Amino acid sequence: VAVNASSMAHRFRDLAGLKLLLVDALGALEGARGAAMGKLQELVAACEAPSEMFVEQAGQCGRCRAELGARGRLCEHCVLDE
């Protein structure tokens, strides 16, 4: 949710409008938080019994293993960072 203060200021004229805007923004934030928590739970489950592909991807991650010169795709952990 990319909204700055000046863009929000132009979207309401009174306190009722501000309240509605804030309720909508909080709802969007809660939705994004729920999605992130779901992905995190999936990652926890995948780490408990990792597949060969999961381990391979983590071992070749371009971000996690950059100091070793790895140039692979981002692993699941790094994808969640973004």
PDB file of N, CA, C and O in Angstrom:
ATOM      1  N   VAL A   1       0.863  -1.166   0.000  1.00  0.00           N
ATOM      2  CA  VAL A   1       0.000   0.000   0.000  1.00  0.00           C
ATOM      3  C   VAL A   1       0.905   1.224   0.000  1.00  0.00           C
ATOM      4  O   VAL A   1       1.435   1.599   1.046  1.00  0.00           O
ATOM      5  N   ALA A   2       1.088   1.846  -1.149  1.00  0.00           N
ATOM      6  CA  ALA A   2       1.983   2.991  -1.270  1.00  0.00           C
ATOM      7  C   ALA A   2       1.167   4.279  -1.319  1.00  0.00           C
ATOM      8  O   ALA A   2       0.704   4.693  -2.382  1.00  0.00           O
ATOM      9  N   VAL A   3       0.999   4.897  -0.170  1.00  0.00           N
ATOM     10  CA  VAL A   3       0.245   6.142  -0.069  1.00  0.00           C
ATOM     11  C   VAL A   3       1.040   7.084   0.810  1.00  0.00           C
ATOM     12  O   VAL A   3       1.445   6.720   1.913  1.00  0.00           O
ATOM     13  N   ASN A   4       1.264   8.299   0.322  1.00  0.00           N
ATOM     14  CA  ASN A   4       1.946   9.262   1.171  1.00  0.00           C
ATOM     15  C   ASN A   4       0.935  10.237   1.762  1.00  0.00           C
ATOM     16  O   ASN A   4      -0.238  10.234   1.388  1.00  0.00           O
ATOM     17  N   ALA A   5       1.403  11.074   2.692  1.00  0.00           N
ATOM     18  CA  ALA A   5       0.495  11.963   3.430  1.00  0.00           C
ATOM     19  C   ALA A   5      -0.210  12.958   2.522  1.00  0.00           C
ATOM     20  O   ALA A   5      -1.394  13.229   2.724  1.00  0.00           O
ATOM     21  N   SER A   6       0.481  13.512   1.526  1.00  0.00           N
ATOM     22  CA  SER A   6      -0.162  14.514   0.680  1.00  0.00           C
ATOM     23  C   SER A   6      -1.241  13.899  -0.210  1.00  0.00           C
ATOM     24  O   SER A   6      -2.257  14.541  -0.475  1.00  0.00           O
ATOM     25  N   SER A   7      -1.038  12.669  -0.673  1.00  0.00           N
ATOM     26  CA  SER A   7      -2.078  12.042  -1.495  1.00  0.00           C
ATOM     27  C   SER A   7      -3.285  11.682  -0.641  1.00  0.00           C
ATOM     28  O   SER A   7      -4.411  11.695  -1.139  1.00  0.00           O
ATOM     29  N   MET A   8      -3.079  11.362   0.623  1.00  0.00           N
ATOM     30  CA  MET A   8      -4.194  11.050   1.513  1.00  0.00           C
ATOM     31  C   MET A   8      -4.985  12.316   1.852  1.00  0.00           C
ATOM     32  O   MET A   8      -6.207  12.262   1.989  1.00  0.00           O
ATOM     33  N   ALA A   9      -4.303  13.445   1.987  1.00  0.00           N
ATOM     34  CA  ALA A   9      -4.962  14.695   2.372  1.00  0.00           C
ATOM     35  C   ALA A   9      -5.988  15.134   1.331  1.00  0.00           C
ATOM     36  O   ALA A   9      -6.969  15.792   1.675  1.00  0.00           O
ATOM     37  N   HIS A  10      -5.782  14.787   0.091  1.00  0.00           N
ATOM     38  CA  HIS A  10      -6.700  15.185  -0.981  1.00  0.00           C
ATOM     39  C   HIS A  10      -7.895  14.250  -1.119  1.00  0.00           C
ATOM     40  O   HIS A  10      -8.755  14.466  -1.974  1.00  0.00           O
ATOM     41  N   ARG A  11      -7.958  13.210  -0.285  1.00  0.00           N
ATOM     42  CA  ARG A  11      -9.014  12.223  -0.431  1.00  0.00           C
ATOM     43  C   ARG A  11     -10.145  12.376   0.578  1.00  0.00           C
ATOM     44  O   ARG A  11     -11.072  11.565   0.571  1.00  0.00           O
ATOM     45  N   PHE A  12     -10.102  13.388   1.445  1.00  0.00           N
ATOM     46  CA  PHE A  12     -11.201  13.614   2.385  1.00  0.00           C
ATOM     47  C   PHE A  12     -11.359  15.099   2.658  1.00  0.00           C
ATOM     48  O   PHE A  12     -10.432  15.883   2.455  1.00  0.00           O
ATOM     49  N   ARG A  13     -12.582  15.489   3.135  1.00  0.00           N
ATOM     50  CA  ARG A  13     -12.857  16.893   3.419  1.00  0.00           C
ATOM     51  C   ARG A  13     -13.246  17.140   4.869  1.00  0.00           C
ATOM     52  O   ARG A  13     -13.192  18.278   5.336  1.00  0.00           O
ATOM     53  N   ASP A  14     -13.638  16.087   5.592  1.00  0.00           N
ATOM     54  CA  ASP A  14     -14.051  16.272   6.984  1.00  0.00           C
ATOM     55  C   ASP A  14     -13.607  15.064   7.803  1.00  0.00           C
ATOM     56  O   ASP A  14     -12.995  14.137   7.272  1.00  0.00           O
ATOM     57  N   LEU A  15     -13.914  15.080   9.090  1.00  0.00           N
ATOM     58  CA  LEU A  15     -13.471  14.002   9.963  1.00  0.00           C
ATOM     59  C   LEU A  15     -14.105  12.663   9.616  1.00  0.00           C
ATOM     60  O   LEU A  15     -13.468  11.619   9.754  1.00  0.00           O
ATOM     61  N   ALA A  16     -15.349  12.688   9.168  1.00  0.00           N
ATOM     62  CA  ALA A  16     -15.998  11.433   8.769  1.00  0.00           C
ATOM     63  C   ALA A  16     -15.268  10.823   7.567  1.00  0.00           C
ATOM     64  O   ALA A  16     -15.086   9.608   7.487  1.00  0.00           O
ATOM     65  N   GLY A  17     -14.857  11.685   6.640  1.00  0.00           N
ATOM     66  CA  GLY A  17     -14.099  11.207   5.482  1.00  0.00           C
ATOM     67  C   GLY A  17     -12.744  10.659   5.888  1.00  0.00           C
ATOM     68  O   GLY A  17     -12.289   9.649   5.352  1.00  0.00           O
ATOM     69  N   LEU A  18     -12.095  11.332   6.844  1.00  0.00           N
ATOM     70  CA  LEU A  18     -10.810  10.851   7.352  1.00  0.00           C
ATOM     71  C   LEU A  18     -10.972   9.494   8.019  1.00  0.00           C
ATOM     72  O   LEU A  18     -10.155   8.594   7.825  1.00  0.00           O
ATOM     73  N   LYS A  19     -12.032   9.354   8.807  1.00  0.00           N
ATOM     74  CA  LYS A  19     -12.277   8.080   9.482  1.00  0.00           C
ATOM     75  C   LYS A  19     -12.473   6.960   8.462  1.00  0.00           C
ATOM     76  O   LYS A  19     -11.899   5.881   8.611  1.00  0.00           O
ATOM     77  N   LEU A  20     -13.269   7.203   7.438  1.00  0.00           N
ATOM     78  CA  LEU A  20     -13.503   6.206   6.399  1.00  0.00           C
ATOM     79  C   LEU A  20     -12.194   5.850   5.689  1.00  0.00           C
ATOM     80  O   LEU A  20     -11.917   4.678   5.431  1.00  0.00           O
ATOM     81  N   LEU A  21     -11.404   6.862   5.380  1.00  0.00           N
ATOM     82  CA  LEU A  21     -10.130   6.636   4.717  1.00  0.00           C
ATOM     83  C   LEU A  21      -9.197   5.790   5.582  1.00  0.00           C
ATOM     84  O   LEU A  21      -8.545   4.872   5.085  1.00  0.00           O
ATOM     85  N   LEU A  22      -9.135   6.100   6.866  1.00  0.00           N
ATOM     86  CA  LEU A  22      -8.270   5.345   7.765  1.00  0.00           C
ATOM     87  C   LEU A  22      -8.752   3.912   7.957  1.00  0.00           C
ATOM     88  O   LEU A  22      -7.939   2.991   8.031  1.00  0.00           O
ATOM     89  N   VAL A  23     -10.054   3.716   8.038  1.00  0.00           N
ATOM     90  CA  VAL A  23     -10.600   2.363   8.156  1.00  0.00           C
ATOM     91  C   VAL A  23     -10.249   1.548   6.909  1.00  0.00           C
ATOM     92  O   VAL A  23      -9.867   0.383   7.016  1.00  0.00           O
ATOM     93  N   ASP A  24     -10.377   2.156   5.735  1.00  0.00           N
ATOM     94  CA  ASP A  24     -10.011   1.457   4.497  1.00  0.00           C
ATOM     95  C   ASP A  24      -8.523   1.125   4.467  1.00  0.00           C
ATOM     96  O   ASP A  24      -8.136   0.017   4.093  1.00  0.00           O
ATOM     97  N   ALA A  25      -7.686   2.089   4.863  1.00  0.00           N
ATOM     98  CA  ALA A  25      -6.239   1.871   4.858  1.00  0.00           C
ATOM     99  C   ALA A  25      -5.859   0.777   5.854  1.00  0.00           C
ATOM    100  O   ALA A  25      -5.020  -0.071   5.549  1.00  0.00           O
ATOM    101  N   LEU A  26      -6.461   0.787   7.028  1.00  0.00           N
ATOM    102  CA  LEU A  26      -6.175  -0.256   8.010  1.00  0.00           C
ATOM    103  C   LEU A  26      -6.646  -1.623   7.530  1.00  0.00           C
ATOM    104  O   LEU A  26      -5.994  -2.634   7.794  1.00  0.00           O
ATOM    105  N   GLY A  27      -7.765  -1.656   6.833  1.00  0.00           N
ATOM    106  CA  GLY A  27      -8.245  -2.916   6.267  1.00  0.00           C
ATOM    107  C   GLY A  27      -7.284  -3.467   5.231  1.00  0.00           C
ATOM    108  O   GLY A  27      -7.018  -4.669   5.202  1.00  0.00           O
ATOM    109  N   ALA A  28      -6.763  -2.593   4.379  1.00  0.00           N
ATOM    110  CA  ALA A  28      -5.797  -3.016   3.368  1.00  0.00           C
ATOM    111  C   ALA A  28      -4.510  -3.504   4.034  1.00  0.00           C
ATOM    112  O   ALA A  28      -3.912  -4.492   3.607  1.00  0.00           O
ATOM    113  N   LEU A  29      -4.100  -2.806   5.071  1.00  0.00           N
ATOM    114  CA  LEU A  29      -2.895  -3.198   5.798  1.00  0.00           C
ATOM    115  C   LEU A  29      -3.091  -4.555   6.467  1.00  0.00           C
ATOM    116  O   LEU A  29      -2.190  -5.393   6.444  1.00  0.00           O
ATOM    117  N   GLU A  30      -4.242  -4.771   7.053  1.00  0.00           N
ATOM    118  CA  GLU A  30      -4.534  -6.054   7.702  1.00  0.00           C
ATOM    119  C   GLU A  30      -4.566  -7.180   6.677  1.00  0.00           C
ATOM    120  O   GLU A  30      -4.101  -8.285   6.957  1.00  0.00           O
ATOM    121  N   GLY A  31      -5.107  -6.912   5.496  1.00  0.00           N
ATOM    122  CA  GLY A  31      -5.118  -7.916   4.433  1.00  0.00           C
ATOM    123  C   GLY A  31      -3.707  -8.287   3.995  1.00  0.00           C
ATOM    124  O   GLY A  31      -3.398  -9.465   3.811  1.00  0.00           O
ATOM    125  N   ALA A  32      -2.852  -7.282   3.830  1.00  0.00           N
ATOM    126  CA  ALA A  32      -1.467  -7.536   3.441  1.00  0.00           C
ATOM    127  C   ALA A  32      -0.729  -8.292   4.541  1.00  0.00           C
ATOM    128  O   ALA A  32       0.074  -9.182   4.261  1.00  0.00           O
ATOM    129  N   ARG A  33      -1.005  -7.935   5.788  1.00  0.00           N
ATOM    130  CA  ARG A  33      -0.382  -8.624   6.914  1.00  0.00           C
ATOM    131  C   ARG A  33      -0.819 -10.086   6.957  1.00  0.00           C
ATOM    132  O   ARG A  33       0.004 -10.970   7.194  1.00  0.00           O
ATOM    133  N   GLY A  34      -2.092 -10.346   6.731  1.00  0.00           N
ATOM    134  CA  GLY A  34      -2.599 -11.711   6.710  1.00  0.00           C
ATOM    135  C   GLY A  34      -1.957 -12.545   5.616  1.00  0.00           C
ATOM    136  O   GLY A  34      -1.618 -13.710   5.827  1.00  0.00           O
ATOM    137  N   ALA A  35      -1.791 -11.942   4.445  1.00  0.00           N
ATOM    138  CA  ALA A  35      -1.152 -12.655   3.334  1.00  0.00           C
ATOM    139  C   ALA A  35       0.304 -12.969   3.667  1.00  0.00           C
ATOM    140  O   ALA A  35       0.784 -14.067   3.386  1.00  0.00           O
ATOM    141  N   ALA A  36       1.008 -12.004   4.268  1.00  0.00           N
ATOM    142  CA  ALA A  36       2.406 -12.224   4.641  1.00  0.00           C
ATOM    143  C   ALA A  36       2.519 -13.314   5.708  1.00  0.00           C
ATOM    144  O   ALA A  36       3.425 -14.146   5.650  1.00  0.00           O
ATOM    145  N   MET A  37       1.607 -13.316   6.679  1.00  0.00           N
ATOM    146  CA  MET A  37       1.636 -14.347   7.718  1.00  0.00           C
ATOM    147  C   MET A  37       1.349 -15.726   7.128  1.00  0.00           C
ATOM    148  O   MET A  37       1.935 -16.721   7.553  1.00  0.00           O
ATOM    149  N   GLY A  38       0.452 -15.782   6.158  1.00  0.00           N
ATOM    150  CA  GLY A  38       0.176 -17.053   5.491  1.00  0.00           C
ATOM    151  C   GLY A  38       1.400 -17.587   4.774  1.00  0.00           C
ATOM    152  O   GLY A  38       1.706 -18.776   4.857  1.00  0.00           O
ATOM    153  N   LYS A  39       2.107 -16.701   4.062  1.00  0.00           N
ATOM    154  CA  LYS A  39       3.328 -17.106   3.363  1.00  0.00           C
ATOM    155  C   LYS A  39       4.389 -17.558   4.356  1.00  0.00           C
ATOM    156  O   LYS A  39       5.112 -18.523   4.107  1.00  0.00           O
ATOM    157  N   LEU A  40       4.480 -16.855   5.486  1.00  0.00           N
ATOM    158  CA  LEU A  40       5.449 -17.222   6.508  1.00  0.00           C
ATOM    159  C   LEU A  40       5.139 -18.599   7.088  1.00  0.00           C
ATOM    160  O   LEU A  40       6.051 -19.388   7.333  1.00  0.00           O
ATOM    161  N   GLN A  41       3.867 -18.888   7.307  1.00  0.00           N
ATOM    162  CA  GLN A  41       3.482 -20.211   7.808  1.00  0.00           C
ATOM    163  C   GLN A  41       3.816 -21.302   6.788  1.00  0.00           C
ATOM    164  O   GLN A  41       4.240 -22.395   7.163  1.00  0.00           O
ATOM    165  N   GLU A  42       3.626 -21.009   5.506  1.00  0.00           N
ATOM    166  CA  GLU A  42       3.992 -21.965   4.458  1.00  0.00           C
ATOM    167  C   GLU A  42       5.490 -22.223   4.465  1.00  0.00           C
ATOM    168  O   GLU A  42       5.933 -23.358   4.287  1.00  0.00           O
ATOM    169  N   LEU A  43       6.269 -21.166   4.673  1.00  0.00           N
ATOM    170  CA  LEU A  43       7.722 -21.298   4.712  1.00  0.00           C
ATOM    171  C   LEU A  43       8.163 -22.122   5.914  1.00  0.00           C
ATOM    172  O   LEU A  43       9.064 -22.953   5.801  1.00  0.00           O
ATOM    173  N   VAL A  44       7.542 -21.900   7.049  1.00  0.00           N
ATOM    174  CA  VAL A  44       7.854 -22.687   8.250  1.00  0.00           C
ATOM    175  C   VAL A  44       7.578 -24.165   7.981  1.00  0.00           C
ATOM    176  O   VAL A  44       8.391 -25.022   8.328  1.00  0.00           O
ATOM    177  N   ALA A  45       6.444 -24.463   7.367  1.00  0.00           N
ATOM    178  CA  ALA A  45       6.100 -25.853   7.056  1.00  0.00           C
ATOM    179  C   ALA A  45       7.100 -26.453   6.069  1.00  0.00           C
ATOM    180  O   ALA A  45       7.477 -27.617   6.200  1.00  0.00           O
ATOM    181  N   ALA A  46       7.529 -25.669   5.086  1.00  0.00           N
ATOM    182  CA  ALA A  46       8.483 -26.162   4.093  1.00  0.00           C
ATOM    183  C   ALA A  46       9.850 -26.425   4.726  1.00  0.00           C
ATOM    184  O   ALA A  46      10.564 -27.333   4.299  1.00  0.00           O
ATOM    185  N   CYS A  47      10.217 -25.644   5.732  1.00  0.00           N
ATOM    186  CA  CYS A  47      11.508 -25.825   6.402  1.00  0.00           C
ATOM    187  C   CYS A  47      11.518 -27.053   7.310  1.00  0.00           C
ATOM    188  O   CYS A  47      12.580 -27.611   7.586  1.00  0.00           O
ATOM    189  N   GLU A  48      10.352 -27.472   7.771  1.00  0.00           N
ATOM    190  CA  GLU A  48      10.285 -28.645   8.644  1.00  0.00           C
ATOM    191  C   GLU A  48      10.612 -29.928   7.890  1.00  0.00           C
ATOM    192  O   GLU A  48      11.228 -30.835   8.451  1.00  0.00           O
ATOM    193  N   ALA A  49      10.213 -30.011   6.647  1.00  0.00           N
ATOM    194  CA  ALA A  49      10.508 -31.174   5.805  1.00  0.00           C
ATOM    195  C   ALA A  49      10.848 -30.660   4.402  1.00  0.00           C
ATOM    196  O   ALA A  49      10.037 -30.784   3.484  1.00  0.00           O
ATOM    197  N   PRO A  50      12.047 -30.082   4.235  1.00  0.00           N
ATOM    198  CA  PRO A  50      12.388 -29.453   2.947  1.00  0.00           C
ATOM    199  C   PRO A  50      12.572 -30.471   1.818  1.00  0.00           C
ATOM    200  O   PRO A  50      13.132 -31.552   2.001  1.00  0.00           O
ATOM    201  N   SER A  51      12.083 -30.080   0.662  1.00  0.00           N
ATOM    202  CA  SER A  51      12.282 -30.911  -0.526  1.00  0.00           C
ATOM    203  C   SER A  51      13.682 -30.646  -1.084  1.00  0.00           C
ATOM    204  O   SER A  51      14.346 -29.685  -0.696  1.00  0.00           O
ATOM    205  N   GLU A  52      14.115 -31.505  -1.992  1.00  0.00           N
ATOM    206  CA  GLU A  52      15.425 -31.301  -2.621  1.00  0.00           C
ATOM    207  C   GLU A  52      15.467 -29.977  -3.375  1.00  0.00           C
ATOM    208  O   GLU A  52      16.479 -29.277  -3.355  1.00  0.00           O
ATOM    209  N   MET A  53      14.373 -29.639  -4.035  1.00  0.00           N
ATOM    210  CA  MET A  53      14.322 -28.380  -4.781  1.00  0.00           C
ATOM    211  C   MET A  53      14.441 -27.183  -3.838  1.00  0.00           C
ATOM    212  O   MET A  53      15.125 -26.211  -4.160  1.00  0.00           O
ATOM    213  N   PHE A  54      13.788 -27.241  -2.684  1.00  0.00           N
ATOM    214  CA  PHE A  54      13.841 -26.164  -1.700  1.00  0.00           C
ATOM    215  C   PHE A  54      15.277 -25.958  -1.218  1.00  0.00           C
ATOM    216  O   PHE A  54      15.749 -24.825  -1.126  1.00  0.00           O
ATOM    217  N   VAL A  55      15.970 -27.060  -0.910  1.00  0.00           N
ATOM    218  CA  VAL A  55      17.349 -26.991  -0.440  1.00  0.00           C
ATOM    219  C   VAL A  55      18.261 -26.470  -1.549  1.00  0.00           C
ATOM    220  O   VAL A  55      19.134 -25.639  -1.299  1.00  0.00           O
ATOM    221  N   GLU A  56      18.062 -26.953  -2.758  1.00  0.00           N
ATOM    222  CA  GLU A  56      18.862 -26.498  -3.903  1.00  0.00           C
ATOM    223  C   GLU A  56      18.689 -25.002  -4.126  1.00  0.00           C
ATOM    224  O   GLU A  56      19.664 -24.279  -4.332  1.00  0.00           O
ATOM    225  N   GLN A  57      17.461 -24.552  -4.085  1.00  0.00           N
ATOM    226  CA  GLN A  57      17.181 -23.128  -4.296  1.00  0.00           C
ATOM    227  C   GLN A  57      17.836 -22.280  -3.208  1.00  0.00           C
ATOM    228  O   GLN A  57      18.410 -21.232  -3.502  1.00  0.00           O
ATOM    229  N   ALA A  58      17.755 -22.724  -1.955  1.00  0.00           N
ATOM    230  CA  ALA A  58      18.374 -21.983  -0.855  1.00  0.00           C
ATOM    231  C   ALA A  58      19.894 -21.979  -0.983  1.00  0.00           C
ATOM    232  O   ALA A  58      20.541 -20.988  -0.645  1.00  0.00           O
ATOM    233  N   GLY A  59      20.463 -23.065  -1.463  1.00  0.00           N
ATOM    234  CA  GLY A  59      21.913 -23.159  -1.614  1.00  0.00           C
ATOM    235  C   GLY A  59      22.462 -22.342  -2.761  1.00  0.00           C
ATOM    236  O   GLY A  59      23.646 -22.005  -2.767  1.00  0.00           O
ATOM    237  N   GLN A  60      21.625 -22.015  -3.735  1.00  0.00           N
ATOM    238  CA  GLN A  60      22.070 -21.260  -4.904  1.00  0.00           C
ATOM    239  C   GLN A  60      21.489 -19.849  -4.955  1.00  0.00           C
ATOM    240  O   GLN A  60      21.570 -19.187  -5.990  1.00  0.00           O
ATOM    241  N   CYS A  61      20.907 -19.382  -3.856  1.00  0.00           N
ATOM    242  CA  CYS A  61      20.267 -18.057  -3.830  1.00  0.00           C
ATOM    243  C   CYS A  61      21.286 -16.952  -4.109  1.00  0.00           C
ATOM    244  O   CYS A  61      22.345 -16.899  -3.484  1.00  0.00           O
ATOM    245  N   GLY A  62      20.959 -16.091  -5.034  1.00  0.00           N
ATOM    246  CA  GLY A  62      21.842 -14.990  -5.398  1.00  0.00           C
ATOM    247  C   GLY A  62      22.023 -13.965  -4.304  1.00  0.00           C
ATOM    248  O   GLY A  62      23.023 -13.247  -4.302  1.00  0.00           O
ATOM    249  N   ARG A  63      21.095 -13.873  -3.379  1.00  0.00           N
ATOM    250  CA  ARG A  63      21.210 -12.911  -2.279  1.00  0.00           C
ATOM    251  C   ARG A  63      21.865 -13.556  -1.059  1.00  0.00           C
ATOM    252  O   ARG A  63      22.807 -12.998  -0.496  1.00  0.00           O
ATOM    253  N   CYS A  64      21.375 -14.724  -0.646  1.00  0.00           N
ATOM    254  CA  CYS A  64      21.931 -15.393   0.542  1.00  0.00           C
ATOM    255  C   CYS A  64      23.381 -15.812   0.322  1.00  0.00           C
ATOM    256  O   CYS A  64      24.205 -15.730   1.233  1.00  0.00           O
ATOM    257  N   ARG A  65      23.678 -16.250  -0.867  1.00  0.00           N
ATOM    258  CA  ARG A  65      25.003 -16.805  -1.157  1.00  0.00           C
ATOM    259  C   ARG A  65      25.825 -15.886  -2.066  1.00  0.00           C
ATOM    260  O   ARG A  65      26.717 -16.356  -2.773  1.00  0.00           O
ATOM    261  N   ALA A  66      25.536 -14.602  -2.053  1.00  0.00           N
ATOM    262  CA  ALA A  66      26.251 -13.654  -2.914  1.00  0.00           C
ATOM    263  C   ALA A  66      27.744 -13.646  -2.612  1.00  0.00           C
ATOM    264  O   ALA A  66      28.562 -13.523  -3.524  1.00  0.00           O
ATOM    265  N   GLU A  67      28.108 -13.778  -1.326  1.00  0.00           N
ATOM    266  CA  GLU A  67      29.530 -13.759  -0.958  1.00  0.00           C
ATOM    267  C   GLU A  67      30.284 -14.964  -1.509  1.00  0.00           C
ATOM    268  O   GLU A  67      31.511 -14.942  -1.606  1.00  0.00           O
ATOM    269  N   LEU A  68      29.558 -16.005  -1.866  1.00  0.00           N
ATOM    270  CA  LEU A  68      30.167 -17.191  -2.458  1.00  0.00           C
ATOM    271  C   LEU A  68      30.114 -17.167  -3.981  1.00  0.00           C
ATOM    272  O   LEU A  68      30.585 -18.096  -4.635  1.00  0.00           O
ATOM    273  N   GLY A  69      29.547 -16.118  -4.539  1.00  0.00           N
ATOM    274  CA  GLY A  69      29.478 -15.976  -5.990  1.00  0.00           C
ATOM    275  C   GLY A  69      28.298 -16.689  -6.626  1.00  0.00           C
ATOM    276  O   GLY A  69      28.270 -16.855  -7.845  1.00  0.00           O
ATOM    277  N   ALA A  70      27.327 -17.114  -5.837  1.00  0.00           N
ATOM    278  CA  ALA A  70      26.147 -17.780  -6.391  1.00  0.00           C
ATOM    279  C   ALA A  70      25.315 -16.775  -7.171  1.00  0.00           C
ATOM    280  O   ALA A  70      25.175 -15.621  -6.766  1.00  0.00           O
ATOM    281  N   ARG A  71      24.768 -17.217  -8.283  1.00  0.00           N
ATOM    282  CA  ARG A  71      23.975 -16.332  -9.134  1.00  0.00           C
ATOM    283  C   ARG A  71      22.587 -16.901  -9.418  1.00  0.00           C
ATOM    284  O   ARG A  71      21.982 -16.583 -10.442  1.00  0.00           O
ATOM    285  N   GLY A  72      22.094 -17.725  -8.532  1.00  0.00           N
ATOM    286  CA  GLY A  72      20.797 -18.358  -8.745  1.00  0.00           C
ATOM    287  C   GLY A  72      19.631 -17.432  -8.428  1.00  0.00           C
ATOM    288  O   GLY A  72      19.809 -16.276  -8.045  1.00  0.00           O
ATOM    289  N   ARG A  73      18.430 -17.981  -8.602  1.00  0.00           N
ATOM    290  CA  ARG A  73      17.202 -17.244  -8.264  1.00  0.00           C
ATOM    291  C   ARG A  73      17.125 -17.032  -6.768  1.00  0.00           C
ATOM    292  O   ARG A  73      17.814 -17.701  -5.998  1.00  0.00           O
ATOM    293  N   LEU A  74      16.280 -16.093  -6.361  1.00  0.00           N
ATOM    294  CA  LEU A  74      16.081 -15.844  -4.940  1.00  0.00           C
ATOM    295  C   LEU A  74      15.375 -17.027  -4.298  1.00  0.00           C
ATOM    296  O   LEU A  74      14.469 -17.619  -4.884  1.00  0.00           O
ATOM    297  N   CYS A  75      15.804 -17.364  -3.078  1.00  0.00           N
ATOM    298  CA  CYS A  75      15.151 -18.439  -2.343  1.00  0.00           C
ATOM    299  C   CYS A  75      13.845 -17.916  -1.736  1.00  0.00           C
ATOM    300  O   CYS A  75      13.554 -16.721  -1.789  1.00  0.00           O
ATOM    301  N   GLU A  76      13.074 -18.829  -1.165  1.00  0.00           N
ATOM    302  CA  GLU A  76      11.784 -18.460  -0.575  1.00  0.00           C
ATOM    303  C   GLU A  76      11.945 -17.442   0.547  1.00  0.00           C
ATOM    304  O   GLU A  76      11.103 -16.558   0.700  1.00  0.00           O
ATOM    305  N   HIS A  77      13.006 -17.551   1.329  1.00  0.00           N
ATOM    306  CA  HIS A  77      13.241 -16.604   2.418  1.00  0.00           C
ATOM    307  C   HIS A  77      13.422 -15.188   1.887  1.00  0.00           C
ATOM    308  O   HIS A  77      12.828 -14.241   2.402  1.00  0.00           O
ATOM    309  N   CYS A  78      14.252 -15.051   0.848  1.00  0.00           N
ATOM    310  CA  CYS A  78      14.529 -13.722   0.272  1.00  0.00           C
ATOM    311  C   CYS A  78      13.318 -13.155  -0.461  1.00  0.00           C
ATOM    312  O   CYS A  78      13.120 -11.940  -0.479  1.00  0.00           O
ATOM    313  N   VAL A  79      12.514 -14.014  -1.059  1.00  0.00           N
ATOM    314  CA  VAL A  79      11.291 -13.560  -1.721  1.00  0.00           C
ATOM    315  C   VAL A  79      10.371 -12.913  -0.706  1.00  0.00           C
ATOM    316  O   VAL A  79       9.731 -11.904  -1.006  1.00  0.00           O
ATOM    317  N   LEU A  80      10.293 -13.483   0.505  1.00  0.00           N
ATOM    318  CA  LEU A  80       9.456 -12.907   1.552  1.00  0.00           C
ATOM    319  C   LEU A  80       9.990 -11.568   2.046  1.00  0.00           C
ATOM    320  O   LEU A  80       9.220 -10.731   2.516  1.00  0.00           O
ATOM    321  N   ASP A  81      11.297 -11.356   1.945  1.00  0.00           N
ATOM    322  CA  ASP A  81      11.884 -10.076   2.354  1.00  0.00           C
ATOM    323  C   ASP A  81      11.409  -8.920   1.486  1.00  0.00           C
ATOM    324  O   ASP A  81      11.373  -7.774   1.933  1.00  0.00           O
ATOM    325  N   GLU A  82      11.048  -9.223   0.252  1.00  0.00           N
ATOM    326  CA  GLU A  82      10.670  -8.150  -0.679  1.00  0.00           C
ATOM    327  C   GLU A  82       9.258  -7.733  -0.560  1.00  0.00           C
ATOM    328  O   GLU A  82       8.815  -6.842  -1.285  1.00  0.00           O
TER     329      GLU A  82
END
